[in-house]
Amino acid sequence: MDVLYFAWVRERIGVPRERVETGAQTVAQLVEELRAREPRYEAAFADLTALRVALDQDLADFDASLSGVREVAFFPPMTGG
Amino acid sequence: MRVVVQKEPFDLGAEANAFAAADTGMGAIVTFTGVVRDLAQGDLDVMEIEHYPGMTEKALTRIATEAQERWSLGDVLVIHRYGRLAPGDRIMMVATAAPHRKDAFEAAEYLMDYLKSRAPFWKKEITGTGAGWVAAKDEDEDALTRW
């Protein structure tokens, strides 16, 4: 699936998007997989309360299923307006 | 309904005039405009706005649709910019048309409250001394509970 990062999450991980092959069933499992990869992921995902996630461009929870999902995005709370 | 996400500046007067002229059955037009503020007291050089292309349009359209379902409205307009903006630049505008002013005012406030916390935009302030992401405020999230 495609994993996208925005704002300081993008800056900490160092890329705006990447292709990730994963067997993770939920968002939380995907986060654990990424955190185990490299320190830059650990830095980005250290505090999940500071993060939001969208699945196929709809806001979702960290316990949501990844079944059928093509695009996952991680970002800080939004500051529009 | 018209939802626009663009890098370019928009003409507030022209947009408001065109919006108001489109439907003579509406007795009330409310517009709101957000402007880049220099919070760092003369130090802000650039406000950089990042967004999530695709999700942004989807989220704004959903928020505008919900406003039209909740209030007796005519048309709704949302314009939001992204990219590099300077202090004094207009970031975004919403306009609501309704037969009566209460619906137009309330719907505009609803649009603004949801747009702040549910539309995927992020602001970065670049000043003479560095750069930092603007943190979301608890009060903006709390504002959603009144709806």
Interface residues (C-beta under 8 A of the other chain):
Chain A: L4 F6 A7 W8 A54 Q57 D58 L59 A73 F75 P76 P77 M78 T79 G80 G81
Chain B: G34 E50 Y52 G54 M55 K58 A59 H80 I91 M92 M112 L115 K116 S117 R118 A119 P120 F121 W122 K123 K124 W133 V134 A135 A136 E141
